[in-house]
Structure formats: structure tokens, C-alpha cells
Amino acid sequence: MKKRISKKYLKVWIAFVNINAEEGYSFPDLIDSEGEPKDNIIGAVAYIALIAPDVYDALDILHQGLHELHFRIETFFEIRNVYHLCECDELSDNEEAEVNWLIKSKFVFKIIDRLWPYRGIGET
């Protein structure tokens, strides 16, 4: 028997994006590298949970939330509705926990897990 999916997920979205620093900012200065060297880091891949009534508002919240952190989208990979992810059994336990935390909070934007930084091409 399939698990019943909560309707609270209808207004929750997960975006998969590649981000870097807004003009005038240095990406390494904007992130916590958890003790890892930050030399030559130019961007990061991120999953971001958003609460919005529709995909258009979710995209607005995504841009606003990143702007508040002085990030901008370099590449937009996808945005998916969490209810649909649950229907397809494609929401991980960690993502579900992060989404549930966001729903219970007063926030509408949350980076899931962490940023996944990368270095410039040809850098070590």
C-alpha cells in the first residue's frame, strides 16, 4: 500500500542550481568551507527548498533568497514540486527532513544539506 502524501507538500519546491557570487563579491568569502581549503573555489551546486503557491513565485523566492546571500544563479538545472517527488518516490529521507523543517519554520527558503563547491577548470 502506497504511503499517503501530505497536501502540505503541494506548495513546496526543490530547485537544483549552480551558483556563484554576485558581482563585487568573492565566492570563497561567502561560504563556510567546513575546514576545507577555499582556494580557487568559484561556485557551488545546491539543492534549495522553497515554499510558494506556484512555480513562478518559487522562482522569485529562489532569486531573492540567493540575492540576500550575495549569490546568483549560474546554471538553472531544474525545479520540482515536492508532492510530485513524493508521488514518484524520489524524495530522500534527508530532503524530507529538511523540507519538514522548512514547513514548520517561518522561512520560505532553505539550502538543503550544504553547498557543493567546485574549483575553476584546470584548478586542483
C-alpha positions as CSV (number, residue, x, y, z in Angstrom):
1,M,0.0,0.0,0.0
2,K,1.4,3.4,-1.0
3,K,2.1,5.9,1.7
4,R,-0.3,8.8,1.9
5,I,1.3,12.0,0.8
6,S,0.6,15.2,2.7
7,K,-1.0,18.0,0.8
8,K,1.3,20.4,2.7
9,Y,3.9,19.4,0.0
10,L,1.9,20.9,-2.8
11,K,3.4,24.3,-2.1
12,V,6.9,23.2,-1.6
13,W,9.5,23.1,-4.3
14,I,13.1,21.9,-4.7
15,A,15.4,23.7,-7.1
16,F,18.7,22.3,-8.3
17,V,21.1,25.1,-9.3
18,N,24.7,26.0,-9.9
19,I,25.5,29.3,-8.1
20,N,28.4,31.8,-7.9
21,A,29.0,35.1,-6.3
22,E,27.2,38.3,-7.3
23,E,29.4,40.9,-9.0
24,G,31.6,42.6,-6.4
25,Y,31.8,39.6,-4.1
26,S,34.3,36.7,-3.8
27,F,32.6,33.3,-3.7
28,P,35.1,31.8,-1.1
29,D,34.4,34.8,1.2
30,L,30.7,33.9,1.1
31,I,30.9,30.3,2.2
32,D,31.8,28.2,5.2
33,S,34.1,25.5,3.8
34,E,34.0,23.4,7.0
35,G,37.8,23.5,7.3
36,E,38.4,22.6,3.6
37,P,40.7,24.9,1.6
38,K,38.8,27.6,-0.3
39,D,41.5,28.3,-2.8
40,N,40.2,28.7,-6.4
41,I,36.6,27.8,-5.4
42,I,34.4,29.7,-8.0
43,G,30.9,28.3,-7.3
44,A,28.8,25.5,-5.9
45,V,25.9,23.2,-6.8
46,A,23.0,23.5,-4.4
47,Y,19.5,22.0,-3.8
48,I,17.2,24.6,-2.4
49,A,13.8,24.1,-0.8
50,L,11.2,26.8,-1.3
51,I,7.7,27.4,-0.1
52,A,5.5,29.1,-2.7
53,P,2.0,28.7,-4.1
54,D,3.2,28.1,-7.6
55,V,6.4,27.6,-9.6
56,Y,6.6,31.3,-10.7
57,D,6.6,32.5,-7.0
58,A,9.1,29.7,-6.2
59,L,11.5,31.1,-8.8
60,D,11.1,34.6,-7.4
61,I,11.8,33.4,-3.9
62,L,14.8,31.4,-5.2
63,H,16.3,34.6,-6.8
64,Q,15.5,36.7,-3.7
65,G,17.0,34.2,-1.3
66,L,20.2,33.8,-3.2
67,H,20.5,37.6,-3.6
68,E,20.2,38.1,0.2
69,L,23.3,35.8,0.4
70,H,25.0,37.6,-2.4
71,F,24.8,34.6,-4.8
72,R,23.4,34.4,-8.3
73,I,22.4,31.5,-10.5
74,E,25.0,30.5,-13.0
75,T,23.0,27.5,-14.3
76,F,19.5,26.5,-13.5
77,F,19.1,22.7,-13.8
78,E,15.5,22.1,-12.6
79,I,12.8,22.8,-10.1
80,R,10.4,20.1,-8.9
81,N,7.3,20.1,-6.7
82,V,7.8,18.1,-3.5
83,Y,4.4,16.5,-3.7
84,H,5.3,15.1,-7.1
85,L,8.6,13.9,-5.9
86,C,6.8,12.0,-3.1
87,E,4.4,10.5,-5.7
88,C,7.3,9.3,-7.7
89,D,9.2,8.1,-4.6
90,E,12.1,10.4,-5.4
91,L,12.4,12.4,-2.2
92,S,15.2,11.2,0.0
93,D,14.8,10.9,3.8
94,N,17.2,13.8,4.3
95,E,15.4,16.0,1.8
96,E,12.1,15.2,3.5
97,A,13.5,16.1,6.9
98,E,14.8,19.4,5.5
99,V,11.5,20.2,3.8
100,N,9.6,19.4,7.0
101,W,11.9,21.7,9.0
102,L,11.2,24.5,6.5
103,I,7.4,24.0,6.6
104,K,7.5,24.3,10.4
105,S,9.7,27.4,10.3
106,K,8.8,30.9,9.4
107,F,11.2,30.8,6.4
108,V,10.4,30.2,2.7
109,F,14.0,29.4,1.5
110,K,16.4,26.8,2.7
111,I,19.6,25.3,1.3
112,I,19.2,21.6,1.6
113,D,22.1,19.8,3.4
114,R,25.0,22.0,2.2
115,L,26.6,23.7,-0.8
116,W,28.8,21.5,-3.0
117,P,31.7,23.8,-4.0
118,Y,33.8,23.3,-7.1
119,R,37.0,24.8,-8.4
120,G,37.7,26.6,-11.7
121,I,38.5,24.5,-14.7
122,G,42.1,23.3,-14.6
123,E,42.4,24.0,-10.9
124,T,43.4,21.4,-8.4
